[in-house]
Amino acid sequence: MVRAIGMAAIGMAAIGMAVFCLAAPVAAAPAGAQTLRMAVGAQVTALDPHYHNLGPNNAFAAMLFSTLLETDAEGRPGPGLAVAWRPVGEDAWEFRLRPGVVFHNGAKFTADDFAFTVERIPLVVASPGSFRTYTQAIRAVEVVDPLTLRIRTKGPYPLLPIDLAQVPVLNRATHAGATTDRFNSGELAIGTGPFRLASYRAGERAELLRNASYWGTAPAWQHVQFRMVANTPARLTALLAGDVDFIDQVPTADVERLRGNAAIRLSEAASLRFVYVAFDHARRENSPFITTLDGRPMKANPLQDVRVRRALSLAIDRDAIVAQVMEGVALPINQVVPPGVYGYAPALAAPRADLPAARRLLAEAGYPRGFGITLHGSSDRYPNDARIAQAVGQMWTRLGVRTDVAVTPFAIYVQRATRQEYSAFLASWGSGSADPTSALRSVVASFDPARGLGSVNRGRYSNPAFDAGLITAMHEMDPARREAMLRDITVLAIGTDVGIVPLHMQKNVWAMRPGLVHAGRIDEATRAQDVRPAR
């Protein structure tokens, strides 16, 4: 059973529903070489680039803000606000910064702005996904001169360039004391990125203008109309009707048909976003959405037993989800990176569904007749999220675990998941670089804000041996030894402990009118600067 819960009032000051205009109102312009009309499937939940480490937020932020290093389409870091960098000792790096960069308000970018950025990140209030993940290894930031930084880390730290490619840089003079509300009002949405903000209606649309002072390659578009259209058929219909020029999250059921449509051009890229099921590890008793088969609350939390978690994993037919729900636009997995990517563990291939084995495990754990559970999920965050939740629920019910499925809009879902209100929930994580560390330290590591770990570990899985191994791997400078460590701890947390249950790695598909070309990215970011007129 799928229960869709309607949009309720969200008392979340960080999102708000303010409408504002920063410049003279931008008249709707016809599609052409100067205007790009784009529609995206996921909502931007905040304009504060440090508030929520969330894919749609980060993609939108990349149009307004810049980072010291910037990743290319394959997730490899390259020059950004920094033009050169090198290690200068076992625990220090030096960065030479790009001269002549200015913020949208004319303020000059200097090394002190990065020092301020690192200071600000841990102070962001009520962040549901902190950027401390990327700055926690920094012990000190030294401003050598206006265009030179020396960053000291807590021991050897090979991941620093990758991490800094995820951290939008703000200006001390402009953003000192800035609250998330002031970003969301539009007052402080000021960066050094390729576009500047003209207007914004939270959850609906934004208008962007080309930044004439941008330090990098000028974007093709003077004006961008950015619409958030969570309804997937409506987004595709808008493209086919000519109301927009470019969309992301193309419906998986329509990909093959659109490949043969001369009026549409597709852009496809491999993805690092994996979809997984998370469990309530925090409560030993009285998990809120677990019942006996006759609907009475169950005191013990069966999810505390690894045999139950393994049974639930074995009941899931990942191949069927990929073929029937994702229409082949995904890859079955049982870890956080796909085959061929650094850190992939060959010993942890996606298991085949095995109901007899799953039932034996349930019986061994003391639940031969199963129990009742509710699986929660979002309805508008990533392709087919509600349908995936429904498929998993049906598979668990066949196992004997009677499953209700409740999906809500992501803005509601993520608040409740962050408050650990669920017993089991469907989630996803998309990495910005081809390295498993980002996912492992954010999703699997024990929740520990002081160390920047477990920032989106909303099920509160915790394994001290995994945490210790992860910290050791993060400081290992030899790539081969580090990869072996990452494989071992992945097998420990997901293979042995079944801390989470990965399902599949989704593929990215965008669609556009024929006069456009698009550079698809492995991090799935949808950005106006990656779209250009066809030559």
N, C-alpha and C positions, 0 to 999 in steps of 0.2 A: 504494500500500500504506500503510495506517495502522498504526503500531506503537504501542500503548498501553503505557507503561512504568509499572509499579506504584509505589505510594508507598514510598519508601525512608526510612531514618532520616535526619533532617535535623539536622545538627549546627549549629544556629543558635540561639545563646543568646537572640537578640533576639525569637524567636518563642516558644520553649519550649512546654511542655505543662502548665504549672501550673494547678491548680484552686484557687480561693480563694473566700472569702466575706468581704465587708467589713462586713456588718451581720448581724443575725439572719437565718437562712435564710428565703427567701421561699417560702411554700407555693404550689404550682400553683393558680392561681385560674381559675375559669370565665370564659369570654369575657363581657364586659359593659362598661358605661360606664367602669369603672375599670381594666380590663386590656386591653392590646393584645398579641396573639400574632402576631408577624411572622416570616417566613422569607425570607432573602436568599440569592442565588445565589453570591456571592463571599465568600471568607474575609477576615476582618480579620487582617492579618499582624503587627500590633503595636498596643499601646495608647498607646505614646509618640506624641503627636500630631506630633512633628517627625522621626520616624524614617524614614518612607517616604511620599513624596508620591504616594499611590495612591488612586484613587477610593473603594474600599470603606473604607479607613482614614480618609479625610477625612470621609466621610459619618458613620461611627460617632463620630469625634472631635467632630463638630458637635452631637452629643447630650450630650456631657460638657463641652466647652470652648466658649469664645466667641472672636470676633475683633474687632478694632477696628471694622471695617466688616463688614456681613453682606450677602450677595447675595440678591436676590429670585429668584423662580422663573425669570425671564428673564435672570439673570446680571448684573443691575444692582446696583452697590454702594449701600448705604444705612446708616443708623445701626446701630451695634452697641454695643460698649463705648465708642465715641466717639459723641457726639451732634451734633458739628459739626466741620467742618474747612475750611481755606482755605489757598491758597498765600500765603506772606508773603515774596515775593521770587522771584528766578529759580530758586533752588535750595533752597527751604525751604518746609515746610508746618507749619501749626499745628493741633493737634487738641485739642478740649475734650472731656473724658471724662465719662462718666456717673457721677454721685455715688451712693453707697450700695450699690455692687455688692460682694458678698462671694463668696469661693470656698466650695466645699462644706464645707471644714473651718473656716469662719468667718473666715478671713484676709481683710482688706480689700483690694480692688483699688485700686491707685494707678498713676500714670504710671511709677513705677520698675519695675513688673512688666513693662511692655512693653519698657523698656530691657533688662531681664534676658532677656526672650524673644529679642531680637535678638542678644544676646551668646551665648546658648546654642546657637542653631541651627547655626553652623559647628562646634561642638564635639561634635555627636552622632556617635558612633562607628559606622563601617561602614554608614552610611546608603545603601541602594540607590537612593534618589531624594531628593536633598537639598532642603530648603526654602530653601536659599540663593538659589534662583531668585527668590524674592520679597523678599529682604532685601539682595541684593548692591548695589543702587543706593543704599542708605543709607550716608551718610558719617559721620553722627553723630546720636545721639538725646540731646536735651537735656530734662531734667526741669525745667520752669519752676516748677511747683508740683505738689502731689499729683494735681491733676485737669487739668493742662495739659502737653502734649507739643509740642516743636518738633523736627521731623525734617529734617535737612539731607541733601540728595542730591548725588550726584556729577554736578553739572550739572543742567539742566532735566530734569524727569522726570514726564511727565503720567500715567504708569501707577501711581503710588504708591497712590492709593486702591484701585485694582483689586487690586494686589498684597497690600495689607494685609488684604483680605477673605479671603485664603487662609492667614493665619498665626494659629494658635491661641495664645492668650496664657496664660502660666503665671505662677506666683507665686514671687517670689525667695525668700521665707522658706521656702516649702514645697519648692521644686524645685531649689534650689541644689545642684549636684553630683549631680543625679539621673541615673541610668543608665537605659537602655531596659529592662533587666531589672526594675528597681524599678517601672516603670510596668506591665510585663507581669505582675508579681506581684500587681498591684492596689493596692499600698501607696500609689502616687503618682498614680493615675488620678483626679486632683482638679482640677476646673475651675470655671467659672462658668456652665456650660451648663444647659439646662432639665431634665436628668436627672443623677442621681448613680449611680455603679456600686454594685450590691449583690453580684453574683457574676459569675464569668467562667470559662469553660473554653475554652482556646485552640483555635480552629478549629471549635468546636462551638456554643457558646451563651453568652449573657450575660443577666443580670437587671438591669433598671434601675428606679429609683424616682424619682418626681417630685421635683424640687428645689423645696422650699417657699420658698426664698429667691431664686428666679430673678428676674433684673431685667426680663425681657421678658414677653410674653404666656404665661400658664401653659399648659403642654401639657394635652391632654384626659385623659391617662392617668396614674393613680397608679402603675401597675406595667406594665412592658413586658417580655415574654418575647421575646428576640431570638435566633433560631436561624439558623445558617449551614448551608444545605442545598445543596451544590454540584450534586447530581443533579437535573437539571431536571424529569423526570417525577415524581420523588418530591416535589418542592416543589409542583407543581400538584396532585398527588394529595392532599397534606396539606390544601390549601385546599378542594378539592372534598369531602373527607371531614369538614370542619369541625374539623380538628386545629389549624389556624392561621386567622387572620382576614385576613392581608394578605401578599402575596408580590411580589417584583420579578422581572425577567427572565422574563416570561411566554414560554413556548415560541412561537416565531414560527409554527409549524405550527398552533397552536391558537387564534391570535388571532381569526380570523374566526368559528370555532365558538363561542368564548366571548362574542363580541359578541351572539349570539342566546340566551344562557343567562340567564334571569331571576334565577337564584340567584347570579350573579356580576356584579360591576360592574368595568369597566376604567377605568383612568386612562392617558391617552396624552399624550406631549409630544415635541416635536422634541428632538434631541440634538446635542451638540457632541463626541461620541466618534467618532473615525474609526479604522478598521482599516487597517493598512498592512503591507507587507513591508519588512523591513530587511535589509541586506546586510553582509557582512564587508568593511569598507573598511580595516581595520587591517593586514591581512597582504597583502603583495605576492606572497608565495609560501606554499605549503603550508597553505592554508586547510583546516581539519580535516575538513570533510564534502564535499569536492569530489574527484571521481575521474575517471579516463578511463572510456570506455564499458565496458571490460572489468573495471572495478572496482579498478584500480591507482591509488594516490595520484597526484595531479596536482601537479607542482611550481608551475607558474604559477597564479595566482588569476584566473580569467576575469572575476570580478566587478569587477576593477579597470578593466575596459574599459567605457566608457559605452555602447558599442554593444550589449554583452551585457545590461547592465541595461535598456536601452530595449527590447531584444528580449523579455526576460522580462516587461516591463510590457505590451507589445503582445500577448503571447500570452494575457493574462488577459481573459476575458470578464466584465467587471464587471456588465453587465446580467443575465447568466445567474446570477451569484452572488446578486444582489439578488432576482431572481425565484424561483429554484429552491432556494437555500439559506436565504436570509433571508425567504422567503415574502412579499416586497414590503415588509417592515418595515425598510427601509433606503433609502439614496439613493446611486447611483454617484457617485464623486468622484475627483478627481486632485489634491487639495490639502487643506489642513487645516481649512477652513471651508466650509459649504455656500453656494449662491447666496443672495443677499440679506443676507448678514452682512458687516459691516465688514471690509475687507481681501480679500474674494473677488476672484480674478483671472479675469475673463472669458476671457482668452486660454488658460486652463489647464483647459478643460472635460475631463470624463472621456473618454478615447479609446475608440473602438470596437476590439474585438479584430481583429487583422490578422495572421494566421499567415504568409501569404506575405512580408509586409514584415519580420516578425520573423525568418524564416528567412534572408532576405537579409542582415540585420544580423549574425546569427550567423556567416554565411559570411564577410562582410567582416572580422569580428573574428578569423577564423582557426579557427572551430569549425563547419565545414559539417556535421559529423556529430553535433554537440552534445557533451555530457559528462554526468557523473553528479553529482547533488547531493542532500543531505538538507534538507528544509524542516522546521524545528522549530516547535512551537507549544504553547499551553496547551490543556487539555481541560476547564477548569471556571471560566474567568475571565469571559467575556462570551458572549452568545448565539451558539451554533453555532460556537464557535471551532475545534473539531476538524474539523467539516464544512467550514468555509471553507478550512482548511489542505489538506484532502484535495482540494477542488475546484481550488485553485491548483496543487497537485501534478499532478493529471491534465492540466491545461491546459499546464503546462510539459513534461510527457512527450509530449503531442501535438506540441509544438514540436520535439522531438528532444533535450531536456534530461531524461534519465531521472531521475525524482524519487521518492525515498522520503520518506514523511511520518512524523515521530515526534512524538507529543504526550504531554505529561506534566501532572500537576496543577500549577497555577500556582506553588505554593510551591517546587517543584523547578525548574520552568522559569525563573522570574525570577532565581534564584540563578545558574544557569548562563549565562543571557543577560547578567547583570551582569558576569560574569567573561569575557565575550566568547568563549564556547566554541563558538558556532555560526557557520555560513557564511551561512545565510539563515534568517530566522525571522519568524513572523507576530506582530504586536504591535498595540497600540491605545493611544490617548491621548484622554482626556476633559478638556476645558477647563472651568474654573469660571466663565468670563465669555465673552461674545460678542466676542472679540478674538483674532486669530490669533497675537499675540505670545507668549502662553503656550506654545502648541504649538511655534512656530518656535524659541524659545530653549531649550526643553526637549528636543525630539526631533531637531531639524535642526542647531542650532548646534554648533560643535566642542566636544568635551568639555573643559571648563576650569573646575574647581571654584573656582579663585581668583576668577573673574568670575561664578560662579553660572550658567554656560552648559552646555548639553548634559547636564543631570543624568540623563536617561534615553536619551541617544544611545549605545545599547549596540552599535551597529554601527561607531561611531567615524567616521562620515562627517565630512569637514572641507573647508570651502571658505573661505579667508580673505576673499574678496570678499563672500561672504554674511555672514560674521561682522561685517565692517566696516559693511555696509549695515544689518544688524540693530541694531547699537549706535547708529548714527546715527538710525534710525527711532525707537528707544526714547526718544530725547531730543528728538524733534521735537514742539513744542507745537502746531503747526497741524494739526488733524485731517485736512484734505484732503491736505496734503503728506505727512503720515505714512502715510496709506492708500496713496498712490501708491508710496511707498518699499516698503511691505510687499508690495504686489503684485509689484513688480519683483524683489525678492529671492526671493519664492516661485517665480516663473517660473525664476529662475536655478537654485535648488537642486533643484526637483522637475521642472520642464519641461526645462531644458537638461542638468543634471547627473544627473537621475534618482537623487538621493541616497537617497531612499526611494520606495516605490511605494504611494501611497494606493489603497484599494479602494472603500470605501463609508463613509458616515456612518450609524450605526445610529440607530433610533428607540427611544424608551423606552416600555415598556408595563408597567404594574403591574396586579394584580388583587386584588379584595377581596370580602368579603361585602357584600350590599346595604345594610346598615345603616351603612356607612362612606363617607366622602368623602376624597379625597386631592388635594393640590395638586402635580401633576407638575412636575418641575424640568428645565431645559435641561441642567444639569450632571449629571443622572441620579442624584443623591444620593437614597438611600432612608433617610428619617429618621422616627422616630416622631412628632416634633412636627408633621409635615406631614399626619398622618392624624387625622381627627376623626369623631365620631359624626354621622351625617346628621341634619339638623334636620327 
